Amino acid sequence: MVDFNKVIRILVIIPLLGFIACSPRFVKEDQIKEIEKKYTGTYILKKDIEVGVNELLKTGTKVKLYIVSGRKLIKVYAYPVKEDRESTLGQNILLLFETDFPDRKFNQEVFDKKLNEIVRKAK
């Protein structure tokens, strides 16, 4: 016998998951690629950054960066210079929501300013 409650749940959940998966990102994929190109290489932390409970990334730590965009946010992760991005989790060093930007739209200058407050390019 068919359980109509399960059928109804499935009929509601599948379109909802499709909507969530297809929802637009705050920063488009091609923009993320351009940002990642711009921030390729080694960076040095300008200040201590709390990345967990009683866990700090210390000023002067050399890191590489990668950037991720969600529906209403952009995140910057740092990972040790000597590790591959694919083999490390990275630590979230910057999290900006759409409300951190004028008119709730991504702005490269605002992003650069916030990121440059915490990292500088290594020589």
N, C-alpha and C positions, 0 to 999 in steps of 0.2 A: 504494500500500500504506500502511496506517495504521501510524504509529510509536507503539506502545503506551507507550513511555517519555514521549513528549510528552503524550499523553492523560492519563497518571497524574499528571504534574507539574501539568497544568492543573486536574485534579480536586482536587488538594491545595491549590494556590495560591489558587484562587477562594474557597473557604470561609475560608481563613486571612485573606485580604484583607478579606473581609466581617466577620470577627470583629474585626480590628484597627480597621476603620472604625467599627464599632458599639460599641467598648469605651467604658465610661463615663468621663467626664471627672472630674478631681479636684474641680473646682469647676463646678457646673452652669451652663448657659448663662444662666438667669435671674439667678443670683447674680452672674455676670460683668457683666451689664447694670446691675445695681444698684451694683456696685463702680465701674464706669465712670461712672455718673451722679454718684456721690459724689466722684470724682476728676476731674470736668470742670473745665476752666479752665487757668490758667497756674500752673505750679509753679516753684520756684527750688531748685536743687541746694544742699544744705547742705555737701557735701564733694565732693572730686574722686572721680570714678568711672572706673575702668579699663574700657574697652569694647572693647579690642582690643590687639594688640601695639603698644606705644608709642603708644596712642591713649587720650586722657582727655577726659571731659566735666568741665569745670572748675567749681569752687565758684562759685555765683552765676549759672550759666547758666539762662536761662529756657526751660522746656520744657513740652510737653503730654504727657499719658500715655495709653497704652492697655494693656489687660490681656488676656492670653491664658492659657487653661488647657489643659493636656495631660492625659494619663492619670494621672500621679502628680506633677504640678507646676503651679505658677502662675508666670507671667512678667510683669514690668512693663517696657514699652518707653517710652523718651522720644524725642521728636522736636522739632525746632526750632519755636518758636512761630509763625514766619512761613511755615511750610510746611503743606500739607494732609497729613493722615494717609495718604490714598490715594496720594500722590505721593512719599512718603519711606519708607525702610526702618525708621527708628527704631533706637535703640541699646538693648540689653538692660541695664537698670540694677538689676534685682532678679530673682533666680531662687530660688524656694522650692520644696523638694520636700515630699512628704507627711511625710517624717521630721522636718521642721522644725516640725511641728504636734503638739500633744498627741493621743495616740491615733490618729495618722496621719489625722486628719480636719481639713478646712479649718476654721479659726477666724478670724473677721473681726477680732477684737481683736489676735491675734498678727500677722496680715497688716498691719493699720493701724500697729502699733508698728514693725515692720520697715521699712515704707515711709516712715513719718514720721521715721525715723532719717536718711534720705537726701534727702528733699524737704520743702519747706514751701509752703503756698499763697501765691501772690503777692497783694499787696494792690492 
